[in-house]
Amino acid sequence: MPTPSILVVDDEATIREVVRRYLEREGFSVREAADGYAALEAIEDFAPDLIVLDLMLPGIDGLTLTRQLRKRHRTPIVMLTAKGETSDRIQGLDLGADDYLTKPFSPQELVSRIRAVLRRTGDNLALPGQALEFDGLRIDPASHTVRLGEQNISLTAKEFELLYFFARHPHQVFTRSQLLDTVWGRDFSGDPSTVTVHMRRLREKVERDPSQPRYIQTVWGVGYKFEA
């Protein structure tokens, strides 16, 4: 299963490096961005499971970025700010941030906050190893099994990985390119139609009526999403 991926957005390289080291030590996969524009590109590129977002950023500030993200994504956000004013923290939370820390902060506390946010947002994102259940469809990574009602569903390893990835990010739309990078890996050199073939096979196995899918839906002109 893919490890939880975290995007760290901060214009201070030292802070990014320290946070990255602590998160990688705890088993997270980490990407970095130094400004708001780079953050938007990274979010569209690899769809992180959580974003650590500095409030004071060049280009697009953290509050504006949060506002833009919440129009399209439900990805959890932990906000960092050098400001101590209550109004800034309240505004960040009102815009959709899930938690915040004021600089200077303890990296250990940040890791704990991230884990707490990921647990709290269990309806949107599951930690690795957690079984998921949606309207009769149960996906259990521990036993690598899928059940639809009382029926056991036999999936290939890649089909299971693809389904579990979708189920961990319900309602979020992914392009074929994003799925290839995330599920198959950036070193994959095959045809993008691989995604289309796997999606068709997956629907044939987990949907009661593949022609009218309940879970795995196509967003025409964009990609696919999982509806919980």
Secondary structure, DSSP 8 states (H G I E B T S, - for coil): ----EEEEE-S-HHHHHHHHHHHHHTT-EEEEESSHHHHHHHHHHH--SEEEEESS-SSS-HHHHHHHHTTT----EEEEES---HHHHHHHHHHT--EEEESS--HHHHHHHHHHHHHHTTTT---TT--EEETTEEEETTTTEEEETTEEE---HHHHHHHHHHHHSTT--B-HHHHIIIII-TT--S-THHHHHHHHHHHHHH-SSTTS-SSEEEETTTEEEE--
